[in-house]
């Protein structure tokens, strides 16, 4: 409980900094809106419903790459990473705090982008609630993976390029499962098996991250 409290305080600190500057949020929103509008213009109406789930997740994926991965990179830029290491906060609390911060950004992006994307493509959704659950589950899985892997590349000079190379193979099961779940929600299929895969993958990643993060963070 104390670990979660420390993580929550760290997340609140990051959110206060972000909402004060709004650099990352504005950049993520602008990129998402421009990309969604370009997709809606470029994709023919006849195939819009078939490709929309993949394009929707592609928007979230690249927006996340631009924003969520900066949770630890910001600490390097502000030269506060060493302060976190010597502070009386466990590495597990630091990881949980960054995950909570990134999930908060994800929810903000989701409630903003998802309605706009659906309106631009004029999509008919059979199960709107399942669609929301599928997109949220996919984004949460993405946040868990990106937050866990960001610490591995923070000391690299080419960290902005290295993180996607490391992340895409790891996150591939979440990408495919999310697209399939969104497809099922749009057409009235069964999305639960795909959501189960996302949930199991998240549990595995959280377990591995908590077991290895102490060493990765202190080193």
N, C-alpha and C positions, 0 to 999 in steps of 0.2 A: 504493500500500500504506500509505503514511504517512497519506493522507487517510482511509482506512478505519479505521486505528488511532485517529485522533482522533475519528472518528464513533462508534466503539465506546465510547471513554471517556466521551463526552458522553451516550450512551444509558445507560451504567451509572450515571452520575450522576443522571439523571432517574429511573431505576428505583429507585435507593436512596432518593430523596426520596419516591417514590410508595409504596413498600412500608413506609416509616417512618410515613407519615400514613394511607395506604389510603383517602383521601377519594374519589378518582376511581374506583378499583376497586370499592369498596363500593357507590357510587352506580350504576355501570354494571351490576353484578350484580343489585342490587335491582330496578332498572328492567326488566332483561331477564326476570327471574323473574316479576315481576308481569304484565308484558305477555304472556308466554307462557301463563301460567295464564288470563288473561282471554280470550285467543284460543281456548284449548282449551275453555273453557266456552261461549263465544259461537257458535262455529262448529258447525253440525250435523255429525253423524258421516257422513252420506251424501255430503257434499261436502268432507270434511276432506282427503282425499288430493289433490283437485284444487287446493285453495287453499293447502295447507301450504307448498309451496316459496316462494310469494310472501310469506306471513306470516312464514316463517322469515327470509327476507332482510330483511323490514321490521323485524324485531326487531334484527338486526345493524346495519341502517342507522341506526336511531335511537339505539341504544346507541353506535355509533361517532360519531355527531354529538355526543353528550354527552361522550364521553371523548377520542377521538383528536384532535379539533380543539383541545383544551386544551394541546397540546404547546408551542405558541408563546404562547398566552394566559397560561400560567403564568409565563413569563418576564416578561411585562408586569406581572402582579400582584406578583411578587416583586422587580420593578425590577432584573432581571439582564440585560435585553435589551441595554442599552448595554455591559455588561461583555462579552457575547458578541461584540459588534461590534468592540471594540478588542482582543480577545484574539487571540493568534497562531494562530487556528483559521480556516481558510478557510470561506467561506459554504457551499461544497459539502459540507464535513465536517459543518457544522451541520445542513444538510438531511438528509444521510444518517443522522446521529445521531437526529434526530427520527423518521425513518422506521423505524429499527431499534427505537426505544422503542415506537412505536405498534404495530408488528408484534408485539412481545412482549406487549403488552396484548391485542391481537387474538387471539393464540394462547391466552392464558389464558381469555378470554371464550369462545372457540370450544369448547375442551375441556370447559368447564363447562356452557354453554348447550345445545350441540347434543344431547347425550344426553338432557337433561331435556326438550327440545322434542319429540324423537322419541318419548319415552315418554309424554308428555302426549297426543299425537295418535295414539299406537299405530300408527305408520306402518310398513309393510313395505317394506324397501329391497332392490331387486334387486342393486345394485352399491354396497355400503357404502364401498369404497375410492374409487370415483369421486365419490361424494357428498362425502366428506371433501376430496378434491382440488378439487371445484367450489366448495365453501364457502370453503376457504382461498384459492383464487385470487381469488374475488370480494372477500374481505376485504382481501387484499393490494392489489388494485387500488384499493379504497376508501381504504386507508391512504395510498397514493402520492398520490392526488388531494387528500385532505384535508390532508395534511402540506404539500403544495406550495401550496395556496391559502390556508392559514391565515395565512401571513406577509403576504398582501396586505391583510388586514383588521385587523391587530393594532392599528393606530393609530386605527381608527374607534370612535366612541363607541357605536355600535350593532353592534359586531362579532359579538355572539352571534346577532343576527338576520340580519346581512348574509351570513355565511358559508354558511348553507343556500341562500340565494337564488342565490349564485354557484355553489355546488357541484352542486346537483341537475341543471341542464342539462348540465354537463360529465360527470357520472358516470352519465348515463342509459344509455349503451352497456354499462357494467359491470352495471348493475341488470338489464337485459333479458337479457344473456348469462348471468349467474349463475343467474337464475330458470330459464332454458331448460336450462342444464347440470344443475341440481338435479333438474328434471323428468325429464331423460333418465336420470340415475343412479337415480332412484326406480323408473322404469318399464322400464329395460333398453334405452334408446335410445342413440344415439351423441352423447356430450357433447363430443367432441374439437373439432368446429368452433366451438362456443361458447367453449371454453377457449382456442382459438387467438385469437379476437377479444379476449378479456380480456388475454391475453399481449401481443398487438400494441398494444393501447391502453395498457398499462402501460409498454411500451418507449417509445412516443411521449411519454407524460406525463413519464417520467423524463428523456428527452432535452430536452424543452422546459423542464422545471424547472431542470435543471443549466445551461442556457443563459441563463435569465432570473433565476435566484434571486439571483445576486450583486448585481444592480441592485436588485431588490425588497428584499433584506435590508439593504443599506447605506443605502437611502433611507428 
